[in-house]
Amino acid sequence: MANLLALNSKYSYFNKLIAALNQAVKEQIIPSNPAYMVEPFPQDETQREFLTLDELTNFHEYTLHSRDT
């Protein structure tokens, strides 16, 4: 079966589930968080690319001129 979710998506969703279950424990809906019995997904390394100063300048100029039309 193909892996349909990226590793960082699994990491993020699992942490949201833990937070929801922690809230349920806090509100005494469940006695303990069962997610702590499961090994969490690791977070994958990400490589971010940032715009250069020229790209930012061009974008800014474009947005200024596109408002005029």
N, C-alpha and C positions, 0 to 999 in steps of 0.2 A: 504494500500500500504506500502511496506517495505521501511525503511529508507536506501537508497543506499549509502549515503555519511556520513562519520564520521563528528561529530560536528566541529572538527578543520579544516577539509577540507572545509566545508561550510564557516567557518570564514575566511579562507585564500582566497578562491575564491571571496567572497564578497568584501574583501579588495582590491583585484586586480581589480575588477569591478569598485570600487570607484576611484581607481587611474586612470584607463582608462577614466572614465567620467570626472574626474578633469582635465585631459590633454585636453579633448575635450572642456571643458569650457575655459581653458587657451588659446587654439587656436581659440576661438570664433566660434566653430562649433555648440555648444548648449549654451543657455543663463545661465543655472544653472544645478547643479548636482541633478537629481531626486532621487539618492540613499540616499540622506540625509533625505528623507521623509519616509524611511523604517527603521524599527527597526533592528539593526544589529544582527547577530548571536553571542551568547556568546562564549568565548574561553573556551574549556574544560581543566580541570586539566590533566596534563600528568605526568606519572611516568617514569623517565629515569633510565636505568640500565647501569652502567659503568663497563668496564673490570677491573678485579683485576690486581695487579702487576704481579702475576704468569701468568695470561692469556695473558697479554701483552708481557711478556718475551717469553712465548711459541710461540706466533704468530710471534714475531720477529725472533726467532730461526728458525721457519718453513720457513719464507720467505727467510732468508739467505741461507738455505740448498736447498730450491726448485729452486733457481737460478742455482745451480750447475748441475742440471739434464737436 
